Amino acid sequence: MGEKQKNEGEGNKSADRAYRKDTEDFIDSNDVEGKARDAAKDVRSPNQPLSPEEQAGRDRAKEFEPKDSAKK
């Protein structure tokens, strides 16, 4: 814990390398196509009705919308 990390600023090359390596490792060791298909099942289509919980949340959120937001 005595080592101080070097601040690389906005162009953090070591973080970029680590991210790219981790991404490549994930792609190489996982069924990415299968994970994409599984994720697509969880996405609600626009024509699908909302669950009662989702509708309640949206109704509650409407209370906090600015009154003049759509008039400009």
C-alpha positions in Angstrom: 0.0 0.0 0.0 3.1 2.2 0.2 3.2 2.6 -3.6 1.7 5.7 -5.1 0.0 5.2 -8.5 1.1 7.5 -11.3 -1.7 9.8 -12.5 -1.8 9.2 -16.2 -4.5 11.8 -16.8 -7.2 11.7 -19.4 -5.3 9.3 -21.7 -4.7 6.6 -19.1 -2.8 4.0 -21.3 -2.4 1.4 -18.6 -6.2 1.4 -17.9 -6.9 1.2 -21.6 -4.5 -1.8 -22.0 -6.1 -3.6 -19.0 -9.6 -3.0 -20.3 -8.8 -4.2 -23.8 -7.0 -7.3 -22.4 -10.0 -8.1 -20.1 -12.4 -7.6 -23.0 -10.4 -9.9 -25.3 -10.2 -12.5 -22.5 -13.9 -12.4 -21.9 -14.7 -12.8 -25.6 -12.2 -15.7 -26.0 -13.5 -17.6 -22.9 -17.3 -17.0 -23.2 -20.2 -17.6 -25.6 -20.7 -14.0 -26.4 -23.4 -14.8 -29.0 -25.3 -16.8 -26.5 -25.0 -14.1 -23.8 -26.4 -11.6 -26.3 -29.4 -13.9 -27.1 -30.0 -14.3 -23.4 -29.9 -10.5 -22.8 -32.2 -9.9 -25.7 -34.9 -12.0 -23.9 -34.8 -9.6 -21.0 -35.4 -6.5 -23.1 -39.0 -5.4 -23.1 -40.4 -4.7 -26.5 -42.2 -1.4 -27.0 -45.5 -3.2 -27.6 -45.3 -5.3 -24.5 -47.5 -4.1 -21.6 -45.7 -2.9 -18.5 -45.8 -4.9 -15.3 -47.8 -3.4 -12.5 -44.6 -2.5 -10.7 -43.2 -0.8 -13.8 -46.4 1.1 -14.3 -46.5 2.2 -10.7 -42.9 3.5 -11.0 -43.6 5.4 -14.1 -46.7 6.9 -12.6 -44.7 8.0 -9.6 -42.0 9.5 -11.8 -44.5 11.7 -13.6 -45.0 13.6 -10.3 -41.5 14.9 -10.6 -41.5 15.8 -14.3 -41.2 19.6 -15.1 -44.6 21.0 -16.1 -43.3 23.0 -19.1 -40.7 20.5 -20.4 -42.7 19.6 -23.6 -44.0 23.0 -24.4 -40.9 24.6 -25.8 
